[in-house]
Amino acid sequence: MPIQHLKSGKPESERSEDDAKTRSVVEATLADIGARGDAAVRDLSAKFDGYTPASFRLSDDDIAALINRVSAQDMHDLKFAQEQVRAFAQAQRDTMLDLEVETRPGVILGHKHIPVQSVGCYVPGGKFPMVASAHMSVTTASVAEVPRIIACTPPFKGEPNPAAIAAMHLGGARDIYVLGGIQAVGAMALGTESIDPVHMLIGPGNAFVAEAKRQLFGRVGIDLFAGPTETMVIADDTVDPELVATDLLGQAEHGYNSPAALITTSRKLAEGTLAEIDRLLQILPTAETAGASWRDYGDVILCDTYDEMLSVADDMAYEHVQVMTDRDDWFLEHMTCYGALFLGPRTNVANGDKVIGTNHTLPTRKAGRYTGGLWVGKYLKTHSYQRITTDEAATEIGAYGSRLCMLEGFVGHAEQCNIRVRRYGGVNVPYGEGAPVQKVTDT
């Protein structure tokens, strides 16, 4: 029996129309920020957030006052979460070693891992204060020893969110700005009169933030394309509809366009999940948001085999993939395109989002086909170097280089090699010619 779609979201044509509108808005907004700087940022903040303080940058006293408003229990929990993220990021960093090797006598090659020198971390928070995003971006940048870390988060209910500010400060942000949306990432990337531009943008956001990062890529680096949250559950009849429905709606509440998909070999589970979602939407406080996402971006796909489930999942390449089957390790071994895997019914995406220690900034919209998620290595640039230390090596490598440059017609390149052959090897190579050929025997 062919793969069956028991429920489908918006057709791709409608989603493409939405994307085109977003691109147009973002392009015009970034042009305005580039032309008018702080004035444009202030106008945009007034328009979208109703927030126009004397300064968007928080002073040290502002930060201290906001942190004092965080309860002792909340502060304890924030520090616990940061400790988990920091510990895993440090373990990852410890695997990234500088390298130096002598590939031939007198030929030294190596690489160094150098931190990006300045990053701008975006912490979403207009609809929900995404406190955990500060751990993922700011704390991980600190582990990578980025010298300048700045961070932006939108106002929440008209003012800075104390817990988000505490997390950014504890994570190591040097400057904190209460700014949201395109105006935040645009200001950090392009620079304004009051904000020096950064070398790299970090962090998730809504469709407008993701598109802004896409358009700014090249002028600055970005971590990855991390747009609206996607969640997928791959399940068989070893789990029940309540668990599956809870996990799907738990991520669909992120926004009105957060895709959620169930892939299963069990018709009973599929139909039961559809019914359970209807029930939960009657009692979930965030049902307005989660229900819209499920209506427009929800999918239930029925497959015959585990191989079919694997093929469909890899093709969709969703951000979060929760696997609850009788062969979870088989999916871990064979899946190739996703943001992060959550294996077994005891595991859930919310733990990954908030506390377990892996990074929750993950690729969306099929970007998992070519990149993984944010991690400490994203903040590090791997730069190579080379050194020749003997006359013999300079002569040998130079002779090969000379002939290979002439093969391509690059006479000036060849002369860079030839002058070393002449000086360090005493070989007479006429100007504009390749080094003497070797006797080569085909083998």
Secondary structure by P-SEA (a helix, b strand, c coil): cccccccccccaaaaaaaaaaaaaaaaaaaaaaaacaaaaaaaaaaaccccccccccccaaaaaaaaaaccaaaaaaaaaaaaaaaaaaaaaaaabbbbbbccccccccbbbbbcccbbbbbbbcccccccccccccaaaaaaacccbbbbccccccccccaaaaaaaaaacccbbbccccaaaaaaaaccccccccccbbbbbbcaaaaaaaaaaccccccccccccbbbbbbccccccaaaaaaaaaccccccccbbbbbbbccaaaaaaaaaaaaaaaacccaaaaaaaaaacbbbbbbbccaaaaaaaaaaacccbbbbbcccaaaaaaccccccccccccccccccccccccccccccccccccccccccccccbbbbbbbbbccaaaaaaaaaaaaaaaaaacaaaaaaaaaaaaaacccccccccccccccccccc
